[in-house]
Amino acid sequence: MQNMTCTHCDTAGLEPGFVEDSGQNSRGYARWIAGHLERGIFGGAKRMGRQSRQIEAYRCSKCGHLELFATYES
């Protein structure tokens, strides 16, 4: 993604990064999962059969606002 502008303060040139998930049994990065959150019998989110995408994050260097995007599969 190029030439992005902050939707909060209209500053150009967002800084790329990622959202880390360091919770128990995590894969190290956050994912977007389609549909409403449903919990399994052990309290974790049900993910089987659902579409998922990795999240790209961009930070505004002026106000700190984060812009998050679910990536497309290649």
N, CA, C, O and CB atoms as a CASP TS submission, in Angstrom:
PFRMAT TS
TARGET T0000
AUTHOR 0000-0000-0000
METHOD Language model
MODEL 1
PARENT N/A
ATOM      1  N   MET     1       0.846  -1.172   0.000  1.00  0.00           N
ATOM      2  CA  MET     1       0.000   0.000   0.000  1.00  0.00           C
ATOM      3  C   MET     1       0.891   1.235   0.000  1.00  0.00           C
ATOM      4  O   MET     1       1.762   1.390   0.856  1.00  0.00           O
ATOM      5  CB  MET     1      -0.962  -0.002   1.218  1.00  0.00           C
ATOM      6  N   GLN     2       0.663   2.097  -0.958  1.00  0.00           N
ATOM      7  CA  GLN     2       1.520   3.260  -1.108  1.00  0.00           C
ATOM      8  C   GLN     2       0.702   4.541  -0.980  1.00  0.00           C
ATOM      9  O   GLN     2      -0.511   4.550  -1.191  1.00  0.00           O
ATOM     10  CB  GLN     2       2.249   3.220  -2.456  1.00  0.00           C
ATOM     11  N   ASN     3       1.401   5.626  -0.628  1.00  0.00           N
ATOM     12  CA  ASN     3       0.794   6.949  -0.531  1.00  0.00           C
ATOM     13  C   ASN     3      -0.468   6.967   0.331  1.00  0.00           C
ATOM     14  O   ASN     3      -1.468   7.588  -0.027  1.00  0.00           O
ATOM     15  CB  ASN     3       0.469   7.458  -1.908  1.00  0.00           C
ATOM     16  N   MET     4      -0.408   6.285   1.456  1.00  0.00           N
ATOM     17  CA  MET     4      -1.567   6.257   2.347  1.00  0.00           C
ATOM     18  C   MET     4      -1.586   7.492   3.228  1.00  0.00           C
ATOM     19  O   MET     4      -0.537   8.013   3.610  1.00  0.00           O
ATOM     20  CB  MET     4      -1.560   4.988   3.211  1.00  0.00           C
ATOM     21  N   THR     5      -2.777   7.951   3.546  1.00  0.00           N
ATOM     22  CA  THR     5      -2.987   9.125   4.387  1.00  0.00           C
ATOM     23  C   THR     5      -3.777   8.711   5.621  1.00  0.00           C
ATOM     24  O   THR     5      -4.708   7.911   5.524  1.00  0.00           O
ATOM     25  CB  THR     5      -3.727  10.252   3.607  1.00  0.00           C
ATOM     26  N   CYS     6      -3.412   9.246   6.769  1.00  0.00           N
ATOM     27  CA  CYS     6      -4.101   8.954   8.020  1.00  0.00           C
ATOM     28  C   CYS     6      -5.557   9.413   7.933  1.00  0.00           C
ATOM     29  O   CYS     6      -5.829  10.552   7.553  1.00  0.00           O
ATOM     30  CB  CYS     6      -3.386   9.636   9.209  1.00  0.00           C
ATOM     31  N   THR     7      -6.474   8.542   8.279  1.00  0.00           N
ATOM     32  CA  THR     7      -7.891   8.904   8.249  1.00  0.00           C
ATOM     33  C   THR     7      -8.298   9.741   9.461  1.00  0.00           C
ATOM     34  O   THR     7      -9.411  10.264   9.510  1.00  0.00           O
ATOM     35  CB  THR     7      -8.746   7.651   8.182  1.00  0.00           C
ATOM     36  N   HIS     8      -7.400   9.866  10.434  1.00  0.00           N
ATOM     37  CA  HIS     8      -7.692  10.644  11.644  1.00  0.00           C
ATOM     38  C   HIS     8      -7.236  12.099  11.513  1.00  0.00           C
ATOM     39  O   HIS     8      -7.993  13.021  11.820  1.00  0.00           O
ATOM     40  CB  HIS     8      -7.019   9.999  12.855  1.00  0.00           C
ATOM     41  N   CYS     9      -5.977  12.303  11.050  1.00  0.00           N
ATOM     42  CA  CYS     9      -5.439  13.677  10.996  1.00  0.00           C
ATOM     43  C   CYS     9      -5.017  14.107   9.594  1.00  0.00           C
ATOM     44  O   CYS     9      -4.537  15.226   9.414  1.00  0.00           O
ATOM     45  CB  CYS     9      -4.253  13.798  11.926  1.00  0.00           C
ATOM     46  N   ASP    10      -5.187  13.241   8.606  1.00  0.00           N
ATOM     47  CA  ASP    10      -4.897  13.543   7.191  1.00  0.00           C
ATOM     48  C   ASP    10      -3.404  13.708   6.883  1.00  0.00           C
ATOM     49  O   ASP    10      -3.056  14.324   5.875  1.00  0.00           O
ATOM     50  CB  ASP    10      -5.621  14.804   6.789  1.00  0.00           C
ATOM     51  N   THR    11      -2.518  13.173   7.726  1.00  0.00           N
ATOM     52  CA  THR    11      -1.076  13.210   7.472  1.00  0.00           C
ATOM     53  C   THR    11      -0.712  12.123   6.466  1.00  0.00           C
ATOM     54  O   THR    11      -1.200  10.997   6.565  1.00  0.00           O
ATOM     55  CB  THR    11      -0.270  13.028   8.794  1.00  0.00           C
ATOM     56  N   ALA    12       0.141  12.453   5.501  1.00  0.00           N
ATOM     57  CA  ALA    12       0.566  11.487   4.478  1.00  0.00           C
ATOM     58  C   ALA    12       1.758  10.671   4.973  1.00  0.00           C
ATOM     59  O   ALA    12       2.514  11.115   5.838  1.00  0.00           O
ATOM     60  CB  ALA    12       0.929  12.213   3.159  1.00  0.00           C
ATOM     61  N   GLY    13       1.910   9.486   4.420  1.00  0.00           N
ATOM     62  CA  GLY    13       3.082   8.656   4.689  1.00  0.00           C
ATOM     63  C   GLY    13       3.001   7.859   5.974  1.00  0.00           C
ATOM     64  O   GLY    13       3.744   8.133   6.917  1.00  0.00           O
ATOM     65  N   LEU    14       2.113   6.878   6.032  1.00  0.00           N
ATOM     66  CA  LEU    14       1.991   6.045   7.216  1.00  0.00           C
ATOM     67  C   LEU    14       3.139   5.047   7.306  1.00  0.00           C
ATOM     68  O   LEU    14       3.633   4.564   6.287  1.00  0.00           O
ATOM     69  CB  LEU    14       0.656   5.313   7.211  1.00  0.00           C
ATOM     70  N   GLU    15       3.559   4.742   8.525  1.00  0.00           N
ATOM     71  CA  GLU    15       4.677   3.827   8.787  1.00  0.00           C
ATOM     72  C   GLU    15       4.148   2.392   8.870  1.00  0.00           C
ATOM     73  O   GLU    15       3.251   2.119   9.668  1.00  0.00           O
ATOM     74  CB  GLU    15       5.423   4.218  10.106  1.00  0.00           C
ATOM     75  N   PRO    16       4.699   1.451   8.045  1.00  0.00           N
ATOM     76  CA  PRO    16       4.232   0.065   8.094  1.00  0.00           C
ATOM     77  C   PRO    16       4.707  -0.656   9.350  1.00  0.00           C
ATOM     78  O   PRO    16       5.749  -0.320   9.913  1.00  0.00           O
ATOM     79  CB  PRO    16       4.703  -0.688   6.862  1.00  0.00           C
ATOM     80  N   GLY    17       3.945  -1.637   9.779  1.00  0.00           N
ATOM     81  CA  GLY    17       4.300  -2.458  10.930  1.00  0.00           C
ATOM     82  C   GLY    17       3.361  -3.647  11.013  1.00  0.00           C
ATOM     83  O   GLY    17       2.727  -3.998  10.018  1.00  0.00           O
ATOM     84  N   PHE    18       3.254  -4.277  12.182  1.00  0.00           N
ATOM     85  CA  PHE    18       2.324  -5.388  12.361  1.00  0.00           C
ATOM     86  C   PHE    18       1.868  -5.435  13.806  1.00  0.00           C
ATOM     87  O   PHE    18       2.504  -4.858  14.688  1.00  0.00           O
ATOM     88  CB  PHE    18       2.973  -6.729  11.950  1.00  0.00           C
ATOM     89  N   VAL    19       0.764  -6.126  14.043  1.00  0.00           N
ATOM     90  CA  VAL    19       0.216  -6.300  15.383  1.00  0.00           C
ATOM     91  C   VAL    19       0.643  -7.684  15.858  1.00  0.00           C
ATOM     92  O   VAL    19       0.282  -8.693  15.254  1.00  0.00           O
ATOM     93  CB  VAL    19      -1.358  -6.137  15.402  1.00  0.00           C
ATOM     94  N   GLU    20       1.405  -7.726  16.930  1.00  0.00           N
ATOM     95  CA  GLU    20       1.911  -8.998  17.440  1.00  0.00           C
ATOM     96  C   GLU    20       0.926  -9.617  18.419  1.00  0.00           C
ATOM     97  O   GLU    20       0.316  -8.921  19.230  1.00  0.00           O
ATOM     98  CB  GLU    20       3.273  -8.805  18.114  1.00  0.00           C
ATOM     99  N   ASP    21       0.781 -10.922  18.333  1.00  0.00           N
ATOM    100  CA  ASP    21      -0.019 -11.679  19.292  1.00  0.00           C
ATOM    101  C   ASP    21       0.947 -12.575  20.048  1.00  0.00           C
ATOM    102  O   ASP    21       1.462 -13.545  19.491  1.00  0.00           O
ATOM    103  CB  ASP    21      -1.162 -12.517  18.584  1.00  0.00           C
ATOM    104  N   SER    22       1.195 -12.261  21.304  1.00  0.00           N
ATOM    105  CA  SER    22       2.148 -13.050  22.093  1.00  0.00           C
ATOM    106  C   SER    22       1.446 -13.851  23.181  1.00  0.00           C
ATOM    107  O   SER    22       2.054 -14.213  24.188  1.00  0.00           O
ATOM    108  CB  SER    22       3.200 -12.138  22.721  1.00  0.00           C
ATOM    109  N   GLY    23       0.154 -14.125  22.970  1.00  0.00           N
ATOM    110  CA  GLY    23      -0.612 -14.905  23.936  1.00  0.00           C
ATOM    111  C   GLY    23      -0.251 -16.381  23.894  1.00  0.00           C
ATOM    112  O   GLY    23       0.565 -16.810  23.078  1.00  0.00           O
ATOM    113  N   GLN    24      -0.853 -17.134  24.759  1.00  0.00           N
ATOM    114  CA  GLN    24      -0.589 -18.561  24.861  1.00  0.00           C
ATOM    115  C   GLN    24      -0.932 -19.265  23.546  1.00  0.00           C
ATOM    116  O   GLN    24      -2.009 -19.066  22.985  1.00  0.00           O
ATOM    117  CB  GLN    24      -1.390 -19.174  26.024  1.00  0.00           C
ATOM    118  N   ASN    25      -0.005 -20.083  23.068  1.00  0.00           N
ATOM    119  CA  ASN    25      -0.157 -20.849  21.819  1.00  0.00           C
ATOM    120  C   ASN    25      -0.344 -19.974  20.583  1.00  0.00           C
ATOM    121  O   ASN    25      -0.916 -20.437  19.596  1.00  0.00           O
ATOM    122  CB  ASN    25      -1.330 -21.782  21.939  1.00  0.00           C
ATOM    123  N   SER    26       0.121 -18.726  20.605  1.00  0.00           N
ATOM    124  CA  SER    26      -0.056 -17.836  19.463  1.00  0.00           C
ATOM    125  C   SER    26       0.965 -18.149  18.381  1.00  0.00           C
ATOM    126  O   SER    26       1.985 -18.791  18.631  1.00  0.00           O
ATOM    127  CB  SER    26       0.060 -16.371  19.897  1.00  0.00           C
ATOM    128  N   ARG    27       0.669 -17.684  17.179  1.00  0.00           N
ATOM    129  CA  ARG    27       1.584 -17.848  16.044  1.00  0.00           C
ATOM    130  C   ARG    27       2.473 -16.623  15.873  1.00  0.00           C
ATOM    131  O   ARG    27       3.301 -16.583  14.962  1.00  0.00           O
ATOM    132  CB  ARG    27       0.796 -18.107  14.753  1.00  0.00           C
ATOM    133  N   GLY    28       2.314 -15.623  16.737  1.00  0.00           N
ATOM    134  CA  GLY    28       3.173 -14.447  16.694  1.00  0.00           C
ATOM    135  C   GLY    28       2.595 -13.258  15.969  1.00  0.00           C
ATOM    136  O   GLY    28       3.169 -12.171  16.026  1.00  0.00           O
ATOM    137  N   TYR    29       1.474 -13.428  15.285  1.00  0.00           N
ATOM    138  CA  TYR    29       0.849 -12.312  14.589  1.00  0.00           C
ATOM    139  C   TYR    29      -0.665 -12.438  14.726  1.00  0.00           C
ATOM    140  O   TYR    29      -1.190 -13.533  14.925  1.00  0.00           O
ATOM    141  CB  TYR    29       1.274 -12.274  13.088  1.00  0.00           C
ATOM    142  N   ALA    30      -1.349 -11.325  14.621  1.00  0.00           N
ATOM    143  CA  ALA    30      -2.806 -11.321  14.712  1.00  0.00           C
ATOM    144  C   ALA    30      -3.409 -11.675  13.359  1.00  0.00           C
ATOM    145  O   ALA    30      -2.792 -11.444  12.319  1.00  0.00           O
ATOM    146  CB  ALA    30      -3.325  -9.948  15.193  1.00  0.00           C
ATOM    147  N   ARG    31      -4.615 -12.236  13.373  1.00  0.00           N
ATOM    148  CA  ARG    31      -5.332 -12.584  12.155  1.00  0.00           C
ATOM    149  C   ARG    31      -6.755 -12.057  12.242  1.00  0.00           C
ATOM    150  O   ARG    31      -7.320 -11.916  13.327  1.00  0.00           O
ATOM    151  CB  ARG    31      -5.326 -14.114  11.925  1.00  0.00           C
ATOM    152  N   TRP    32      -7.322 -11.769  11.076  1.00  0.00           N
ATOM    153  CA  TRP    32      -8.731 -11.436  10.974  1.00  0.00           C
ATOM    154  C   TRP    32      -9.461 -12.725  10.643  1.00  0.00           C
ATOM    155  O   TRP    32      -9.046 -13.455   9.743  1.00  0.00           O
ATOM    156  CB  TRP    32      -8.997 -10.323   9.894  1.00  0.00           C
ATOM    157  N   ILE    33     -10.565 -13.024  11.371  1.00  0.00           N
ATOM    158  CA  ILE    33     -11.356 -14.225  11.145  1.00  0.00           C
ATOM    159  C   ILE    33     -12.770 -13.788  10.767  1.00  0.00           C
ATOM    160  O   ILE    33     -13.356 -12.945  11.445  1.00  0.00           O
ATOM    161  CB  ILE    33     -11.363 -15.157  12.412  1.00  0.00           C
ATOM    162  N   ALA    34     -13.324 -14.352   9.692  1.00  0.00           N
ATOM    163  CA  ALA    34     -14.661 -13.997   9.225  1.00  0.00           C
ATOM    164  C   ALA    34     -15.731 -14.424  10.227  1.00  0.00           C
ATOM    165  O   ALA    34     -15.610 -15.471  10.863  1.00  0.00           O
ATOM    166  CB  ALA    34     -14.933 -14.635   7.865  1.00  0.00           C
ATOM    167  N   GLY    35     -16.767 -13.619  10.362  1.00  0.00           N
ATOM    168  CA  GLY    35     -17.921 -13.960  11.190  1.00  0.00           C
ATOM    169  C   GLY    35     -17.797 -13.460  12.619  1.00  0.00           C
ATOM    170  O   GLY    35     -16.761 -12.939  13.031  1.00  0.00           O
ATOM    171  N   HIS    36     -18.884 -13.632  13.364  1.00  0.00           N
ATOM    172  CA  HIS    36     -18.925 -13.217  14.764  1.00  0.00           C
ATOM    173  C   HIS    36     -18.099 -14.181  15.624  1.00  0.00           C
ATOM    174  O   HIS    36     -17.936 -15.351  15.277  1.00  0.00           O
ATOM    175  CB  HIS    36     -20.389 -13.153  15.272  1.00  0.00           C
ATOM    176  N   LEU    37     -17.585 -13.679  16.738  1.00  0.00           N
ATOM    177  CA  LEU    37     -16.817 -14.506  17.666  1.00  0.00           C
ATOM    178  C   LEU    37     -17.716 -15.558  18.303  1.00  0.00           C
ATOM    179  O   LEU    37     -18.749 -15.242  18.892  1.00  0.00           O
ATOM    180  CB  LEU    37     -16.157 -13.635  18.752  1.00  0.00           C
ATOM    181  N   GLU    38     -17.303 -16.810  18.173  1.00  0.00           N
ATOM    182  CA  GLU    38     -17.961 -17.918  18.851  1.00  0.00           C
ATOM    183  C   GLU    38     -16.896 -18.646  19.643  1.00  0.00           C
ATOM    184  O   GLU    38     -15.795 -18.876  19.142  1.00  0.00           O
ATOM    185  CB  GLU    38     -18.687 -18.878  17.841  1.00  0.00           C
ATOM    186  N   ARG    39     -17.210 -19.008  20.872  1.00  0.00           N
ATOM    187  CA  ARG    39     -16.261 -19.685  21.746  1.00  0.00           C
ATOM    188  C   ARG    39     -16.481 -21.191  21.712  1.00  0.00           C
ATOM    189  O   ARG    39     -17.617 -21.662  21.647  1.00  0.00           O
ATOM    190  CB  ARG    39     -16.383 -19.162  23.181  1.00  0.00           C
ATOM    191  N   GLY    40     -15.381 -21.941  21.758  1.00  0.00           N
ATOM    192  CA  GLY    40     -15.451 -23.394  21.855  1.00  0.00           C
ATOM    193  C   GLY    40     -15.635 -23.817  23.304  1.00  0.00           C
ATOM    194  O   GLY    40     -15.761 -22.967  24.185  1.00  0.00           O
ATOM    195  N   ILE    41     -15.652 -25.111  23.559  1.00  0.00           N
ATOM    196  CA  ILE    41     -15.898 -25.612  24.913  1.00  0.00           C
ATOM    197  C   ILE    41     -14.781 -25.260  25.884  1.00  0.00           C
ATOM    198  O   ILE    41     -15.008 -25.231  27.094  1.00  0.00           O
ATOM    199  CB  ILE    41     -16.081 -27.107  24.880  1.00  0.00           C
ATOM    200  N   PHE    42     -13.575 -24.991  25.377  1.00  0.00           N
ATOM    201  CA  PHE    42     -12.460 -24.615  26.247  1.00  0.00           C
ATOM    202  C   PHE    42     -12.238 -23.108  26.295  1.00  0.00           C
ATOM    203  O   PHE    42     -11.251 -22.653  26.873  1.00  0.00           O
ATOM    204  CB  PHE    42     -11.194 -25.299  25.785  1.00  0.00           C
ATOM    205  N   GLY    43     -13.137 -22.325  25.698  1.00  0.00           N
ATOM    206  CA  GLY    43     -13.068 -20.870  25.771  1.00  0.00           C
ATOM    207  C   GLY    43     -12.365 -20.189  24.617  1.00  0.00           C
ATOM    208  O   GLY    43     -12.442 -18.967  24.494  1.00  0.00           O
ATOM    209  N   GLY    44     -11.680 -20.939  23.765  1.00  0.00           N
ATOM    210  CA  GLY    44     -10.992 -20.348  22.617  1.00  0.00           C
ATOM    211  C   GLY    44     -11.962 -20.041  21.485  1.00  0.00           C
ATOM    212  O   GLY    44     -13.080 -20.555  21.458  1.00  0.00           O
ATOM    213  N   ALA    45     -11.534 -19.214  20.564  1.00  0.00           N
ATOM    214  CA  ALA    45     -12.377 -18.846  19.426  1.00  0.00           C
ATOM    215  C   ALA    45     -12.484 -20.019  18.452  1.00  0.00           C
ATOM    216  O   ALA    45     -11.497 -20.699  18.173  1.00  0.00           O
ATOM    217  CB  ALA    45     -11.810 -17.595  18.706  1.00  0.00           C
ATOM    218  N   LYS    46     -13.697 -20.247  17.939  1.00  0.00           N
ATOM    219  CA  LYS    46     -13.898 -21.262  16.906  1.00  0.00           C
ATOM    220  C   LYS    46     -13.395 -20.705  15.587  1.00  0.00           C
ATOM    221  O   LYS    46     -13.808 -19.623  15.170  1.00  0.00           O
ATOM    222  CB  LYS    46     -15.400 -21.684  16.801  1.00  0.00           C
ATOM    223  N   ARG    47     -12.502 -21.438  14.925  1.00  0.00           N
ATOM    224  CA  ARG    47     -11.908 -20.975  13.667  1.00  0.00           C
ATOM    225  C   ARG    47     -12.093 -21.962  12.521  1.00  0.00           C
ATOM    226  O   ARG    47     -11.924 -21.583  11.362  1.00  0.00           O
ATOM    227  CB  ARG    47     -10.437 -20.710  13.864  1.00  0.00           C
ATOM    228  N   MET    48     -12.427 -23.191  12.803  1.00  0.00           N
ATOM    229  CA  MET    48     -12.517 -24.223  11.772  1.00  0.00           C
ATOM    230  C   MET    48     -13.486 -23.829  10.664  1.00  0.00           C
ATOM    231  O   MET    48     -14.622 -23.437  10.930  1.00  0.00           O
ATOM    232  CB  MET    48     -12.947 -25.547  12.390  1.00  0.00           C
ATOM    233  N   GLY    49     -13.025 -23.937   9.410  1.00  0.00           N
ATOM    234  CA  GLY    49     -13.861 -23.657   8.257  1.00  0.00           C
ATOM    235  C   GLY    49     -14.103 -22.187   7.981  1.00  0.00           C
ATOM    236  O   GLY    49     -14.880 -21.854   7.086  1.00  0.00           O
ATOM    237  N   ARG    50     -13.461 -21.299   8.721  1.00  0.00           N
ATOM    238  CA  ARG    50     -13.657 -19.866   8.510  1.00  0.00           C
ATOM    239  C   ARG    50     -12.488 -19.267   7.740  1.00  0.00           C
ATOM    240  O   ARG    50     -11.341 -19.690   7.890  1.00  0.00           O
ATOM    241  CB  ARG    50     -13.831 -19.144   9.851  1.00  0.00           C
ATOM    242  N   GLN    51     -12.795 -18.298   6.931  1.00  0.00           N
ATOM    243  CA  GLN    51     -11.762 -17.573   6.198  1.00  0.00           C
ATOM    244  C   GLN    51     -10.946 -16.756   7.193  1.00  0.00           C
ATOM    245  O   GLN    51     -11.502 -16.160   8.115  1.00  0.00           O
ATOM    246  CB  GLN    51     -12.386 -16.655   5.097  1.00  0.00           C
ATOM    247  N   SER    52      -9.618 -16.726   7.006  1.00  0.00           N
ATOM    248  CA  SER    52      -8.765 -15.895   7.854  1.00  0.00           C
ATOM    249  C   SER    52      -7.732 -15.172   6.994  1.00  0.00           C
ATOM    250  O   SER    52      -7.325 -15.658   5.939  1.00  0.00           O
ATOM    251  CB  SER    52      -8.066 -16.752   8.942  1.00  0.00           C
ATOM    252  N   ARG    53      -7.332 -14.031   7.462  1.00  0.00           N
ATOM    253  CA  ARG    53      -6.330 -13.221   6.748  1.00  0.00           C
ATOM    254  C   ARG    53      -5.384 -12.597   7.759  1.00  0.00           C
ATOM    255  O   ARG    53      -5.786 -12.234   8.864  1.00  0.00           O
ATOM    256  CB  ARG    53      -7.009 -12.115   5.876  1.00  0.00           C
ATOM    257  N   GLN    54      -4.137 -12.477   7.372  1.00  0.00           N
ATOM    258  CA  GLN    54      -3.167 -11.794   8.215  1.00  0.00           C
ATOM    259  C   GLN    54      -3.475 -10.299   8.193  1.00  0.00           C
ATOM    260  O   GLN    54      -4.002  -9.784   7.207  1.00  0.00           O
ATOM    261  CB  GLN    54      -1.707 -12.076   7.737  1.00  0.00           C
ATOM    262  N   ILE    55      -3.144  -9.603   9.285  1.00  0.00           N
ATOM    263  CA  ILE    55      -3.436  -8.176   9.400  1.00  0.00           C
ATOM    264  C   ILE    55      -2.166  -7.358   9.146  1.00  0.00           C
ATOM    265  O   ILE    55      -1.116  -7.624   9.731  1.00  0.00           O
ATOM    266  CB  ILE    55      -4.022  -7.848  10.797  1.00  0.00           C
ATOM    267  N   GLU    56      -2.281  -6.362   8.267  1.00  0.00           N
ATOM    268  CA  GLU    56      -1.219  -5.386   8.068  1.00  0.00           C
ATOM    269  C   GLU    56      -1.593  -4.142   8.867  1.00  0.00           C
ATOM    270  O   GLU    56      -2.754  -3.732   8.878  1.00  0.00           O
ATOM    271  CB  GLU    56      -1.011  -5.054   6.540  1.00  0.00           C
ATOM    272  N   ALA    57      -0.611  -3.544   9.532  1.00  0.00           N
ATOM    273  CA  ALA    57      -0.859  -2.362  10.349  1.00  0.00           C
ATOM    274  C   ALA    57       0.019  -1.205   9.876  1.00  0.00           C
ATOM    275  O   ALA    57       1.177  -1.398   9.506  1.00  0.00           O
ATOM    276  CB  ALA    57      -0.598  -2.665  11.842  1.00  0.00           C
ATOM    277  N   TYR    58      -0.544  -0.017   9.895  1.00  0.00           N
ATOM    278  CA  TYR    58       0.182   1.196   9.526  1.00  0.00           C
ATOM    279  C   TYR    58      -0.074   2.231  10.611  1.00  0.00           C
ATOM    280  O   TYR    58      -1.206   2.389  11.068  1.00  0.00           O
ATOM    281  CB  TYR    58      -0.257   1.730   8.111  1.00  0.00           C
ATOM    282  N   ARG    59       0.986   2.944  11.030  1.00  0.00           N
ATOM    283  CA  ARG    59       0.910   3.910  12.117  1.00  0.00           C
ATOM    284  C   ARG    59       1.220   5.310  11.608  1.00  0.00           C
ATOM    285  O   ARG    59       2.174   5.511  10.856  1.00  0.00           O
ATOM    286  CB  ARG    59       1.872   3.529  13.246  1.00  0.00           C
ATOM    287  N   CYS    60       0.408   6.273  12.023  1.00  0.00           N
ATOM    288  CA  CYS    60       0.643   7.668  11.676  1.00  0.00           C
ATOM    289  C   CYS    60       1.757   8.205  12.574  1.00  0.00           C
ATOM    290  O   CYS    60       1.680   8.091  13.798  1.00  0.00           O
ATOM    291  CB  CYS    60      -0.664   8.518  11.825  1.00  0.00           C
ATOM    292  N   SER    61       2.784   8.786  11.972  1.00  0.00           N
ATOM    293  CA  SER    61       3.907   9.319  12.746  1.00  0.00           C
ATOM    294  C   SER    61       3.550  10.610  13.482  1.00  0.00           C
ATOM    295  O   SER    61       4.261  11.015  14.401  1.00  0.00           O
ATOM    296  CB  SER    61       5.092   9.566  11.834  1.00  0.00           C
ATOM    297  N   LYS    62       2.458  11.254  13.083  1.00  0.00           N
ATOM    298  CA  LYS    62       2.058  12.506  13.731  1.00  0.00           C
ATOM    299  C   LYS    62       1.141  12.260  14.939  1.00  0.00           C
ATOM    300  O   LYS    62       1.419  12.758  16.030  1.00  0.00           O
ATOM    301  CB  LYS    62       1.352  13.416  12.719  1.00  0.00           C
ATOM    302  N   CYS    63       0.069  11.509  14.761  1.00  0.00           N
ATOM    303  CA  CYS    63      -0.919  11.349  15.844  1.00  0.00           C
ATOM    304  C   CYS    63      -0.928   9.950  16.474  1.00  0.00           C
ATOM    305  O   CYS    63      -1.557   9.751  17.513  1.00  0.00           O
ATOM    306  CB  CYS    63      -2.300  11.656  15.314  1.00  0.00           C
ATOM    307  N   GLY    64      -0.234   8.973  15.857  1.00  0.00           N
ATOM    308  CA  GLY    64      -0.168   7.625  16.407  1.00  0.00           C
ATOM    309  C   GLY    64      -1.344   6.736  16.050  1.00  0.00           C
ATOM    310  O   GLY    64      -1.388   5.583  16.481  1.00  0.00           O
ATOM    311  N   HIS    65      -2.297   7.233  15.278  1.00  0.00           N
ATOM    312  CA  HIS    65      -3.466   6.454  14.876  1.00  0.00           C
ATOM    313  C   HIS    65      -3.020   5.225  14.084  1.00  0.00           C
ATOM    314  O   HIS    65      -2.104   5.315  13.267  1.00  0.00           O
ATOM    315  CB  HIS    65      -4.443   7.320  14.037  1.00  0.00           C
ATOM    316  N   LEU    66      -3.664   4.075  14.321  1.00  0.00           N
ATOM    317  CA  LEU    66      -3.359   2.853  13.580  1.00  0.00           C
ATOM    318  C   LEU    66      -4.421   2.597  12.520  1.00  0.00           C
ATOM    319  O   LEU    66      -5.617   2.738  12.771  1.00  0.00           O
ATOM    320  CB  LEU    66      -3.256   1.652  14.533  1.00  0.00           C
ATOM    321  N   GLU    67      -3.967   2.222  11.347  1.00  0.00           N
ATOM    322  CA  GLU    67      -4.843   1.785  10.261  1.00  0.00           C
ATOM    323  C   GLU    67      -4.559   0.299  10.067  1.00  0.00           C
ATOM    324  O   GLU    67      -3.407  -0.085   9.862  1.00  0.00           O
ATOM    325  CB  GLU    67      -4.602   2.620   8.918  1.00  0.00           C
ATOM    326  N   LEU    68      -5.591  -0.542  10.129  1.00  0.00           N
ATOM    327  CA  LEU    68      -5.431  -1.992  10.003  1.00  0.00           C
ATOM    328  C   LEU    68      -6.122  -2.486   8.741  1.00  0.00           C
ATOM    329  O   LEU    68      -7.220  -2.037   8.412  1.00  0.00           O
ATOM    330  CB  LEU    68      -5.995  -2.716  11.245  1.00  0.00           C
ATOM    331  N   PHE    69      -5.474  -3.419   8.030  1.00  0.00           N
ATOM    332  CA  PHE    69      -6.008  -3.971   6.801  1.00  0.00           C
ATOM    333  C   PHE    69      -5.832  -5.481   6.820  1.00  0.00           C
ATOM    334  O   PHE    69      -4.760  -5.980   7.161  1.00  0.00           O
ATOM    335  CB  PHE    69      -5.320  -3.348   5.566  1.00  0.00           C
ATOM    336  N   ALA    70      -6.881  -6.210   6.454  1.00  0.00           N
ATOM    337  CA  ALA    70      -6.801  -7.659   6.293  1.00  0.00           C
ATOM    338  C   ALA    70      -6.260  -7.917   4.895  1.00  0.00           C
ATOM    339  O   ALA    70      -6.876  -7.503   3.913  1.00  0.00           O
ATOM    340  CB  ALA    70      -8.204  -8.356   6.512  1.00  0.00           C
ATOM    341  N   THR    71      -5.116  -8.597   4.784  1.00  0.00           N
ATOM    342  CA  THR    71      -4.451  -8.801   3.515  1.00  0.00           C
ATOM    343  C   THR    71      -5.228  -9.773   2.630  1.00  0.00           C
ATOM    344  O   THR    71      -5.983 -10.608   3.128  1.00  0.00           O
ATOM    345  CB  THR    71      -3.039  -9.308   3.742  1.00  0.00           C
ATOM    346  N   TYR    72      -5.042  -9.662   1.346  1.00  0.00           N
ATOM    347  CA  TYR    72      -5.621 -10.599   0.383  1.00  0.00           C
ATOM    348  C   TYR    72      -4.668 -11.753   0.180  1.00  0.00           C
ATOM    349  O   TYR    72      -3.449 -11.589   0.240  1.00  0.00           O
ATOM    350  CB  TYR    72      -5.929  -9.904  -0.964  1.00  0.00           C
ATOM    351  N   GLU    73      -5.231 -12.916  -0.059  1.00  0.00           N
ATOM    352  CA  GLU    73      -4.389 -14.094  -0.332  1.00  0.00           C
ATOM    353  C   GLU    73      -3.782 -13.946  -1.703  1.00  0.00           C
ATOM    354  O   GLU    73      -4.422 -13.442  -2.626  1.00  0.00           O
ATOM    355  CB  GLU    73      -5.204 -15.421  -0.236  1.00  0.00           C
ATOM    356  N   SER    74      -2.538 -14.386  -1.838  1.00  0.00           N
ATOM    357  CA  SER    74      -1.899 -14.286  -3.165  1.00  0.00           C
ATOM    358  C   SER    74      -1.831 -15.625  -3.831  1.00  0.00           C
ATOM    359  O   SER    74      -1.327 -15.733  -4.949  1.00  0.00           O
ATOM    360  CB  SER    74      -0.499 -13.702  -3.056  1.00  0.00           C
TER
END
